[in-house]
Amino acid sequence: MIKIFLTGDPGVGKTTCVSRIYETLTAYGYKTCGFISKEIREGGVRKGFELISLPDGKREILAHVGIDSPVKIGKYKVNIAGFERLLDEIMEREGCDLYIIDEVGPMEIASNKFLRYIEVILERDEPAVITIHVTLSKQLGKRFKTSKPNILYRITRENRDSMPLIIWRDLNRYLAKKKER
């Protein structure tokens, strides 16, 4: 099944795009597993990032300026243990029609379990939509190998509003074929 990668500059709308795709998939009755990242803001200032598990909505802090962790990316300390607990729960889910992973970035790849998780997702028969930090997208072919068909889209301010529909169409072709079986 197809693997769709989305990249683009920080703040361009990758998370908004995958959130809209998730909403559409849910409305059509598809079970989507994975996670979406959200900023944690306090007083209008970004303090960290949390992950929201799909489809159950469970939240886990990925990184924050105020937590204790030996792993630091920029000003953020990464909650590897909490992140990996969330990954374990996601990997145990059954009956997923597809996966959304938001995102593959420097904080996430600090976890070896996450790197293995991505390898598993890339070889599964279910489609996946994966956002990838712009600096890592240049290494996509080297870092993440898959025998499945894949597409890399670059989200820009000019195309971000139309991308959810374009990606939905790509996914729907594969999901419809799967339902026919």
N, C-alpha and C positions, 0 to 999 in steps of 0.2 A: 504494500500500500504506500501511497505517496507521503512524503515528508516535506512539509512546507516550512522554510526558514524565513523569518522576517528580521531585517536589520534596519538601522537608521540612527541618526544622531540622537543623543539623549534628549528627552522631552518632545520628540517629534510625534508621538502617538502610537507606539508599538503596543503598549498595554491597553490603550483604548481600543485599538483594532482587535486584539484577541478577546477582549471583554465583549465586544459586539458580536464577534463570531460565536463565542460561548452562548450568549443570549439567543442567537438564532438557532444554534444546534439544539439547545434545550427546548425551545419553542416547537421544534420539529420532532421532539421525543428521543433525541440521541443522548446517550449517557457519555458525558465527557469527564475524563479523569485528568488529574495533573494539578497545576497551581498557577495563580496569577499573583504578581507582585504589586504592592502598593507602597507609596511613600508614607512615612510616619512624620507628621508635621506638628510642631508645638509652637504656638505663637507665630505662625506663618513661616517658621524656619524648619527646613528638613533636618530631622534628627536620626532617621534610619529608614529601614524597609521591613515590611511584613509580608508574609506569604499567606494567601488564602487558598485553601485546599478545595479542589473541585471533585465532586459536586457538593460536598457537605458543608463548605464554608468555614471549616476550622481554621483558626489563625495561629501563626507562629512567627515570632520575630526572627528575621534573617540577620539583620545587622542593626546596630544602634550605637550612638556615641556614648551612651550611659551604661552599657553592660560590660561585664568582666569576661574577657576572652583573650587568649594569646594570639589569635588570628586577627590581623588588622589590615584593612584595605582602605587606603586614604585615611579619613578621620573616623571611619566606622569599624567597630569590632564585630566580628562575625560569630553568630551563634551556631556553630557547626553541629553540636549535639541536638539542638532543637530542630534544625533543618533536616538532619538525618532521621530523626524520629518521624517527621512528617513524610519523608520519602518512603520509609518502611510502610507506613499506613497506605500510601498511594499505591505502592507496588503490590500490596495484598488485595487490592480491589479486583473484583471479577466483573465480567460483563461490560467492560468499557468499549464503546464504539470507536472512540478516538481519544487522543491525548493533546492537551495544551500545556506547554512548558514556557513560563514567562519569568525569568529569562535565563539564558546561558551567559553569564557574565563573570567578571573576576571574583566576586564574592562567592558565587555558587561553585565555581571550579576549584575553590579551596578545599572542597570536599571530594575525596576519592570515591566515596559512595555515590555521589551525584554523577561523576564521570561514568561509573559503571551503569547507573540508572539510564543515562542518555544512550549508552551503547545498546542496552536492552530495548529501549523504546524505538531506536532506529531499526532494529531487526524484527520487531513485532509486525504482525500483519495489519494492525490497525493504523489508520493515518494519524499524523501528528502535525501540529502547528507549534513551532518553536521560535521564540524570539531570541536573538543572539546579539550581544553587545557588538557595536560596530568594529571595535578593535579585534574581536575574535572572529568576525565574519571573514576576514581576509585569510584566516587559517582554516576555514571550514573543511575543505577537502582533506587536509592533512590531519586535523585533530579528530574529526568525526567521520568515519567511513561507514557507508551503508550500501547494501546491494539493492535497496529499494529506490524507485524513482524519487527525485527530489527537485525542488524549485527554491531559489533564493530571490526574495523580493526586497527591494530597498524602499522603505517608507520615507516619504518626504512630505513637507507641508502641502505641496501641490496635489499629491495623490492619496493622502491619508484618509480622506472621506470616502473614496471609491474602493479602497483596498478590501474592506470587509466583504463587500459583494463579490469582488473578483476571487477572493480566497474561498468564499462560500461556494461559488460555482465550481472551482477546482475540487473541493472536498465532496460536494454533492455527486459529482460524476463517480467517484470511488465508492462513496457510501451507498449510492443507489445500486451499483453492481454487487456490492456485498449483500444487500437485502434481497436481491434476486436469487442468490444461491440457496 
